Amino acid sequence: MYRYAKSRTKRLMVGLEDSLEERSISWSILFASRTHEAFIRSCHTQLLKEGRLNPEASHFDTFRRTADFSYTDPNHLEQTLSKLGGKRDLNFVSINYEQASDPHEPRTFLWNVLKLALPEQADRLRQQLEANTDNVNLNRNTNPGLNERGVELAIQARPLFSRSEWKLFRKFLEKNFAKVR
């Protein structure tokens, strides 16, 4: 995403400005950043789970050496996005993902983002979301990481499955080999 952050953000901003028929919007752009090593490991696991890593890059050390992470520096991202501010009022808020999230409580990241994005409305929004007891998404980890054994199995098993079969196997991996921090 980082590589396309400027074009995607500009498209989103223009779309909202056109929909609202308003150009003088004060924008706050929030982005979560992780430690470099944690981000690379997360990308590797995600691509592995999606079945999109070629066999040569399926091992983490090879992936780390060969993948291009030049766009992932938070300062570089902010500098790139600041170019959108020529005619706009832009404010950047960087969120440290490790500090703002809790793997045992998926809602923690949502509440922290709400506090930063909408400080005046955050408490009311939280109360409204928690009042809806039908909302199963507040307690569910929708994209769990894989533990070491799960990653190892994914690397070994990927060549055995077709694309559609892999989706089923991925669900099996996420259910039975989720990372517990």
Backbone bond lengths (Angstrom), bond angles and torsions (degrees), N, CA, C in turn:
res aa  C-N    CA-C-N  psi(-1)  N-CA   C-N-CA  omega(-1)  CA-C   N-CA-C  phi
1 M - - - 1.436 - - 1.517 111.77 -
2 Y 1.313 117.73 -36.87 1.450 120.21 -175.38 1.526 111.99 -56.02
3 R 1.312 116.51 -40.16 1.453 121.11 -177.92 1.530 111.17 -61.02
4 Y 1.319 116.81 -32.72 1.461 121.58 -177.04 1.520 112.30 -106.53
5 A 1.316 117.45 13.26 1.463 120.87 -174.30 1.524 112.23 -59.16
6 K 1.312 117.52 -43.14 1.460 119.04 -176.61 1.530 111.12 -65.46
7 S 1.321 117.65 -48.93 1.465 119.58 -177.61 1.529 111.62 -66.77
8 R 1.321 117.58 -39.65 1.462 120.23 179.74 1.524 111.17 -68.24
9 T 1.325 116.55 -41.76 1.464 120.24 179.46 1.519 110.39 -66.02
10 K 1.323 117.12 -41.09 1.465 119.95 178.91 1.531 110.58 -62.58
11 R 1.328 116.83 -43.53 1.470 120.39 177.98 1.519 111.39 -59.52
12 L 1.315 116.63 -43.00 1.457 121.52 179.29 1.532 110.49 -64.24
13 M 1.321 116.42 -45.42 1.468 120.32 -178.94 1.525 111.24 -63.75
14 V 1.312 116.99 -46.89 1.468 120.88 179.99 1.530 109.76 -62.74
15 G 1.325 117.20 -41.05 1.460 120.83 178.74 1.519 112.21 -61.10
16 L 1.331 116.18 -43.75 1.463 119.71 178.57 1.526 111.44 -68.85
17 E 1.332 116.30 -41.79 1.474 119.56 178.07 1.525 110.85 -60.78
18 D 1.325 117.03 -43.00 1.467 120.81 178.92 1.528 111.26 -66.71
19 S 1.329 116.81 -43.52 1.467 120.52 -179.13 1.529 111.67 -63.80
20 L 1.321 115.70 -40.12 1.466 120.17 -178.53 1.532 112.62 -86.95
21 E 1.345 115.31 -7.50 1.472 121.60 -175.70 1.523 110.48 51.55
22 E 1.314 115.18 46.57 1.456 122.08 -177.40 1.526 109.00 -143.06
23 R 1.327 116.50 130.31 1.468 120.30 -179.92 1.533 112.36 -106.05
24 S 1.315 117.81 -20.94 1.472 119.70 -175.13 1.529 110.52 -95.00
25 I 1.310 115.68 65.64 1.463 122.77 179.55 1.524 108.36 -100.23
26 S 1.323 116.49 136.27 1.466 120.55 172.12 1.518 107.08 -87.15
27 W 1.325 115.92 113.22 1.454 121.56 -175.54 1.522 110.87 -96.50
28 S 1.316 115.46 135.64 1.461 121.87 168.35 1.515 106.00 -117.18
29 I 1.307 115.70 119.87 1.458 121.22 179.57 1.521 107.69 -104.00
30 L 1.326 115.22 116.66 1.451 121.71 179.26 1.522 109.18 -102.23
31 F 1.311 116.78 135.39 1.456 119.16 172.03 1.515 109.55 -142.27
32 A 1.303 113.93 139.92 1.458 120.81 179.93 1.520 109.14 -91.73
33 S 1.304 115.71 137.45 1.461 119.70 177.15 1.530 108.29 -125.06
34 R 1.312 113.85 153.74 1.462 121.35 179.88 1.514 108.35 -126.17
35 T 1.321 115.99 168.12 1.455 117.95 172.44 1.525 107.16 -62.32
36 H 1.305 116.64 150.36 1.462 120.91 -174.95 1.529 111.85 -55.95
37 E 1.325 116.25 -46.59 1.470 120.75 -177.94 1.532 110.84 -64.67
38 A 1.330 117.67 -43.02 1.467 121.10 179.90 1.524 110.71 -64.91
39 F 1.333 116.74 -37.25 1.459 120.27 179.59 1.532 110.67 -66.63
40 I 1.320 117.39 -44.71 1.463 121.20 179.60 1.533 109.99 -62.41
41 R 1.328 116.35 -44.20 1.465 120.19 179.60 1.524 110.52 -63.19
42 S 1.318 117.97 -39.97 1.453 122.24 178.67 1.527 111.01 -64.45
43 C 1.333 116.65 -43.81 1.469 120.37 178.00 1.525 110.93 -61.65
44 H 1.325 116.25 -43.39 1.459 121.28 179.84 1.525 110.37 -60.35
45 T 1.318 116.49 -48.77 1.463 120.31 -179.11 1.515 111.29 -63.17
46 Q 1.336 116.91 -42.48 1.460 119.91 -179.12 1.529 111.35 -63.01
47 L 1.326 117.10 -47.16 1.467 120.15 179.30 1.526 111.00 -63.75
48 L 1.315 115.97 -36.15 1.462 120.60 177.82 1.526 110.19 -64.90
49 K 1.336 116.78 -46.24 1.465 120.23 178.88 1.526 111.39 -62.11
50 E 1.331 116.51 -36.01 1.461 119.91 179.49 1.521 112.38 -76.70
51 G 1.331 116.79 -10.54 1.459 120.86 179.63 1.517 112.50 75.53
52 R 1.342 117.27 25.62 1.467 120.34 -175.22 1.528 113.66 -107.34
53 L 1.307 118.58 10.29 1.463 120.27 176.38 1.517 109.35 -93.15
54 N 1.329 115.60 134.37 1.458 117.41 175.09 1.532 108.26 -73.04
55 P 1.316 118.31 155.80 1.466 120.80 -174.40 1.527 114.08 -56.16
56 E 1.333 117.33 -32.28 1.470 119.22 -179.16 1.518 111.65 -67.56
57 A 1.327 118.25 -32.89 1.461 121.89 -176.56 1.519 112.52 -98.95
58 S 1.320 118.11 8.55 1.458 118.98 -176.35 1.528 112.76 -71.84
59 H 1.316 118.32 -24.93 1.461 120.28 176.01 1.520 108.98 -83.08
60 F 1.322 115.85 138.04 1.456 121.60 -171.26 1.526 113.73 -56.30
61 D 1.319 118.25 -45.87 1.467 119.98 -177.40 1.525 111.66 -61.93
62 T 1.308 117.18 -39.86 1.469 121.19 176.99 1.517 109.94 -65.53
63 F 1.317 116.93 -44.00 1.469 121.23 178.77 1.524 110.72 -59.45
64 R 1.331 117.28 -45.93 1.460 121.88 -178.99 1.535 111.03 -60.35
65 R 1.321 116.92 -39.84 1.471 120.74 -178.62 1.522 112.82 -73.14
66 T 1.327 117.57 -34.07 1.465 120.50 -170.35 1.525 114.95 -99.69
67 A 1.323 118.73 -20.86 1.467 120.34 -177.91 1.526 110.44 -79.71
68 D 1.314 116.04 150.83 1.471 122.21 -178.89 1.524 109.43 -95.69
69 F 1.323 116.04 108.28 1.459 121.21 177.93 1.529 111.55 -110.81
70 S 1.311 116.52 23.29 1.468 120.07 -177.77 1.523 112.57 -66.02
71 Y 1.324 118.03 -21.86 1.459 121.36 -178.17 1.528 112.85 -90.12
72 T 1.308 119.16 -1.42 1.453 120.82 -169.26 1.520 114.84 -93.07
73 D 1.299 118.71 -3.11 1.457 120.89 177.99 1.535 109.03 -68.76
74 P 1.340 118.55 126.04 1.464 120.24 -177.87 1.531 113.71 -56.53
75 N 1.330 117.07 -35.46 1.471 119.53 178.27 1.526 110.50 -66.42
76 H 1.323 116.90 -40.76 1.466 121.13 177.77 1.534 110.17 -64.01
77 L 1.321 116.34 -41.45 1.463 120.66 179.03 1.521 110.58 -62.09
78 E 1.326 117.27 -47.55 1.463 120.15 179.91 1.529 111.14 -63.34
79 Q 1.324 117.21 -40.51 1.464 120.99 178.20 1.522 110.80 -62.33
80 T 1.322 117.13 -42.26 1.462 121.29 178.65 1.525 111.09 -64.80
81 L 1.327 116.63 -45.42 1.462 120.59 -178.77 1.529 112.47 -70.50
82 S 1.323 117.41 -26.78 1.467 119.73 -178.93 1.530 111.41 -65.05
83 K 1.329 116.91 -19.43 1.468 120.33 177.16 1.523 111.53 -65.86
84 L 1.331 117.48 -17.64 1.463 121.57 177.43 1.531 111.14 -77.43
85 G 1.319 117.21 -10.94 1.460 121.21 -173.25 1.509 115.43 -86.88
86 G 1.327 118.67 9.28 1.461 120.03 -179.38 1.513 113.22 -52.76
87 K 1.312 117.81 -46.38 1.459 122.32 -178.92 1.526 111.60 -117.64
88 R 1.320 116.36 13.78 1.457 120.15 -176.13 1.519 110.50 -126.60
89 D 1.334 114.81 154.34 1.455 122.10 174.41 1.524 107.20 -89.80
90 L 1.336 117.27 106.11 1.465 122.34 -175.74 1.520 111.69 -112.98
91 N 1.313 115.27 140.30 1.452 123.04 173.08 1.523 106.76 -132.46
92 F 1.328 117.38 134.35 1.458 121.40 -179.62 1.521 110.60 -109.13
93 V 1.322 114.53 136.66 1.457 120.93 177.17 1.524 107.00 -129.46
94 S 1.324 115.47 117.59 1.457 120.52 178.07 1.524 108.39 -98.82
95 I 1.317 115.33 134.80 1.460 121.75 -178.85 1.524 107.85 -115.30
96 N 1.325 116.40 127.35 1.455 119.99 175.09 1.529 107.20 -79.69
97 Y 1.313 116.15 110.99 1.462 121.77 -173.93 1.526 112.34 -58.82
98 E 1.325 117.28 -44.64 1.455 120.33 -177.80 1.530 111.73 -62.03
99 Q 1.344 117.07 -38.24 1.460 120.33 -179.95 1.526 112.53 -77.85
100 A 1.328 117.14 -30.80 1.464 121.42 -174.46 1.526 113.66 -89.23
101 S 1.321 117.78 -7.93 1.466 119.53 -176.35 1.524 110.67 -121.17
102 D 1.316 114.22 162.90 1.456 121.82 176.80 1.526 106.74 -139.78
103 P 1.334 118.22 115.06 1.464 119.98 -176.77 1.528 113.72 -61.30
104 H 1.328 117.44 -21.16 1.468 120.52 179.91 1.527 112.08 -90.13
105 E 1.324 116.96 -10.26 1.465 121.87 -178.46 1.537 107.99 -138.22
106 P 1.342 117.37 87.50 1.468 120.90 -174.78 1.528 115.05 -55.90
107 R 1.324 117.93 -26.38 1.461 121.03 -178.17 1.520 113.63 -70.26
108 T 1.309 117.75 -22.20 1.460 121.19 -173.95 1.520 111.86 -54.25
109 F 1.315 117.37 -44.09 1.466 120.21 -178.96 1.531 110.59 -64.49
110 L 1.320 117.42 -42.09 1.465 121.16 177.80 1.518 110.82 -58.50
111 W 1.335 117.69 -47.18 1.466 120.25 -178.07 1.528 110.55 -64.14
112 N 1.316 117.52 -39.56 1.467 120.26 179.58 1.528 111.72 -67.72
113 V 1.310 117.23 -38.30 1.469 120.34 176.98 1.527 110.08 -66.01
114 L 1.322 116.78 -43.49 1.468 120.08 178.30 1.529 111.44 -59.66
115 K 1.330 117.19 -41.55 1.472 120.40 179.14 1.526 111.55 -60.94
116 L 1.311 116.40 -38.50 1.467 119.95 -179.46 1.529 112.45 -78.84
117 A 1.321 116.21 -39.09 1.462 120.23 -174.97 1.528 112.29 -79.15
118 L 1.307 116.04 -42.44 1.468 121.10 -175.29 1.531 109.45 -134.41
119 P 1.330 117.84 69.59 1.467 119.64 -172.84 1.536 114.11 -58.69
120 E 1.344 117.33 -36.02 1.470 119.65 -178.17 1.529 112.00 -73.59
121 Q 1.326 117.71 -29.60 1.465 121.29 -176.02 1.528 113.47 -102.05
122 A 1.315 118.21 -7.00 1.469 121.74 -171.37 1.526 112.56 -57.41
123 D 1.318 118.00 -47.07 1.469 119.76 -177.95 1.520 111.54 -64.22
124 R 1.325 116.92 -42.91 1.467 120.51 179.96 1.530 110.43 -65.32
125 L 1.327 116.88 -43.27 1.468 120.10 178.41 1.525 111.61 -62.82
126 R 1.313 115.98 -40.37 1.469 119.68 179.07 1.528 110.12 -62.15
127 Q 1.324 116.30 -45.39 1.472 120.17 179.32 1.526 110.90 -60.75
128 Q 1.325 116.62 -42.33 1.464 120.10 -179.48 1.526 111.41 -66.33
129 L 1.331 116.74 -41.70 1.465 119.87 179.37 1.524 111.30 -66.63
130 E 1.316 117.03 -41.86 1.458 119.96 -178.91 1.526 112.05 -73.08
131 A 1.329 116.82 -24.72 1.464 120.23 178.58 1.526 111.89 -70.35
132 N 1.324 116.41 -23.84 1.463 121.08 179.19 1.524 108.43 -83.27
133 T 1.310 116.46 93.21 1.464 120.57 -176.37 1.524 113.00 -72.10
134 D 1.338 117.20 -11.31 1.467 120.90 177.62 1.524 112.16 -80.06
135 N 1.327 117.93 -8.53 1.461 121.93 -175.95 1.533 110.20 -81.67
136 V 1.325 115.98 92.21 1.473 120.56 -178.61 1.525 111.95 -72.59
137 N 1.325 118.00 -17.46 1.459 121.15 -176.60 1.520 113.43 -69.97
138 L 1.317 118.61 -18.06 1.461 119.86 -178.94 1.524 112.40 -69.29
139 N 1.306 118.45 -23.64 1.460 121.15 -177.68 1.518 114.19 -111.42
140 R 1.304 117.12 2.21 1.456 120.17 -173.36 1.523 111.06 -103.46
141 N 1.303 115.70 134.63 1.460 120.78 172.37 1.525 105.96 -88.10
142 T 1.330 116.81 104.03 1.457 120.61 -171.33 1.521 113.67 -77.96
143 N 1.317 117.90 -16.25 1.459 120.16 -179.25 1.524 109.34 -142.27
144 P 1.315 117.41 72.44 1.457 119.16 -175.59 1.526 112.08 -69.76
145 G 1.319 115.51 146.78 1.449 120.11 173.23 1.516 109.79 -75.00
146 L 1.313 115.99 166.27 1.468 120.47 177.72 1.519 109.62 -103.39
147 N 1.329 116.16 143.73 1.456 119.17 173.70 1.537 108.40 -75.38
148 E 1.316 115.93 177.79 1.476 119.86 -175.66 1.523 112.33 -58.64
149 R 1.314 117.32 -41.90 1.467 120.49 -179.89 1.530 110.60 -65.31
150 G 1.338 117.31 -38.83 1.457 121.21 177.66 1.515 112.14 -63.15
151 V 1.333 116.68 -41.65 1.473 120.84 177.25 1.520 110.17 -63.84
152 E 1.326 115.86 -43.47 1.469 120.76 179.24 1.534 111.12 -61.00
153 L 1.319 116.29 -44.45 1.470 120.07 178.02 1.529 111.52 -64.06
154 A 1.312 116.68 -40.23 1.467 120.09 179.69 1.525 110.98 -62.64
155 I 1.318 116.97 -42.44 1.468 120.87 179.09 1.527 110.34 -62.72
156 Q 1.318 116.34 -44.36 1.463 120.17 -177.93 1.530 112.36 -71.64
157 A 1.323 117.02 -35.41 1.467 120.30 -172.44 1.525 114.19 -89.12
158 R 1.306 119.43 -20.23 1.468 120.41 -173.35 1.523 113.71 -53.35
159 P 1.318 119.44 -44.46 1.478 118.49 -179.10 1.532 114.14 -65.24
160 L 1.319 118.14 -15.44 1.455 121.55 -176.11 1.524 113.91 -82.93
161 F 1.326 117.91 -16.88 1.456 121.12 -170.63 1.520 113.35 -114.93
162 S 1.323 115.45 147.80 1.472 120.71 170.11 1.523 107.22 -76.92
163 R 1.328 116.97 173.26 1.471 121.87 -178.88 1.537 111.49 -57.97
164 S 1.321 117.04 -46.77 1.466 119.80 -178.32 1.527 111.42 -69.91
165 E 1.322 117.62 -36.54 1.458 120.71 177.29 1.536 110.59 -66.37
166 W 1.343 115.61 -35.22 1.455 120.08 -178.43 1.525 111.29 -62.88
167 K 1.319 116.81 -36.77 1.469 119.60 179.51 1.524 110.65 -59.86
168 L 1.312 117.27 -41.00 1.462 120.76 177.52 1.533 110.98 -67.38
169 F 1.328 115.95 -41.38 1.455 119.67 179.78 1.525 110.76 -66.03
170 R 1.327 116.95 -36.07 1.459 120.90 177.70 1.530 110.22 -61.07
171 K 1.324 116.90 -42.58 1.469 119.96 177.79 1.528 110.32 -60.87
172 F 1.325 116.04 -41.09 1.459 120.80 177.04 1.535 110.51 -60.52
173 L 1.326 116.74 -45.88 1.462 120.79 179.79 1.532 111.18 -61.74
174 E 1.340 116.01 -47.18 1.461 119.42 -177.97 1.527 112.07 -64.63
175 K 1.314 117.14 -31.91 1.458 120.31 179.87 1.522 111.83 -76.49
176 N 1.318 116.37 -41.66 1.459 120.61 -172.14 1.523 115.80 -101.19
177 F 1.335 117.95 -14.60 1.466 119.96 -177.72 1.522 111.72 -132.75
178 A 1.324 116.55 36.82 1.458 121.25 178.75 1.525 109.69 -69.48
179 K 1.324 114.80 144.19 1.459 120.32 179.28 1.525 108.70 -73.28
180 V 1.300 116.07 131.12 1.461 122.21 174.21 1.519 106.41 -114.33
181 R 1.339 114.25 116.10 1.484 117.61 -174.32 1.482 111.73 -88.92
